């Protein structure tokens, strides 16, 4: 009677509990009450099996004790031509744990680091990694295909040194489409080559920074797409130009004035409404002292206004007006930046027309760095790639916690 109740509690159709051993762990010996099932055709195998082997797998813990299941796995030779091990629906082939145990581990991995999960369940971190990777890939395969008309491409640093990953997103769909190792044109080529021609032809605009490799690869595959340069990255180039000007002017200043230049880097680059009163006073003194920095600061504010304009016409008018203002100055650093603007003019205008930016991709990059810090970095790039998809594409992180 007791074993019948245990069989119902364990809930493994086709198996009954034959014996229970209680020590530091629970060990349940299971006995098959039906014929083996062929994994190829799904029919019952009625012939007498000639080969069976002992298997022990882990199941969910019971009353704080780990739980193991012992049973026989049969080898069958089916009329459909299959020759191998029987199919057990609650067990993945070659796994050392039940499917529901893996489902439980995977649910914890969505909310905890794998190292913490391994400590909680007292199992190897490599076992946790494998369960998590398998679960992510399975869920990723079930996701519907995304057919965007707009792409955003950006890079993120994977670790110290020049180690980057390229992130391709669909900003309108709020989804990640690709996580690619490296940032060379051939790296991005590998992403595009996996897509069908119809998918590529559907892309109308691609936002990116001014990295040439991204542009080269995109032009090769997305024939109907316009390239739009992200204004956040363009503004960074302008910030570098202003800082180079500050460095030059500091070097040329005499001893009495040099004190004003000290600590002025972020005063020139930060929004004026975010400065404290003391910082504003410091900035005003510096701009009164140095005419070139004052001109550059005015140009910086005018440049930012371009991308805040509501209509396409306003943005284009402000952009052309800014170029005229910049060309009228004789500051070398501003002129160098203006040359870049003129070279990128078509791509900047594309961004202004569509009001495009890499804002969504930049937000993702910040969260990716958090994922990396939580795991103290990922040596396995494929695992990092899957974790990024898990955290951003699976909007409903359904798991045992939601059930």
Secondary structure, DSSP 4 states (H G I P E B T S, - for coil): -HHHHHHHHHT-TTEEEEEEEESSSEEEEEEE-S-EE-TTT--EE-SPPSEEEEEEEEEEEETTEEEEEEEEEEEEE-TTS-EEEPB-TTS-TT-SB-HHHHHHHHHHHTTS-HHHHHHHHT--HHHHHHHHHHHHHHHHHTSPPP--SEEEEEEEEEETTTEEEEEEEETTTTEEEEEEEB-SHHHHHHHHTTS-HHHHHT--EEEE-S-HHHHHHHHHH-TTPEEEE-HHHHHHHHHHHHHHHHHHHHHHS-TTTHHHHTT-HHHHHS-GGGS-HHHHHHHHHHHHH-HHHHHHHHHHHHHHHHTT-SSHHHHHHHHHHHHHHHHT---HHHHHHHHHHHHTHHHHHHHHHHT--SHHHHHHHHHHHHHHHHTT--S-HHHHHHHHHHHHH-SS--STTT-
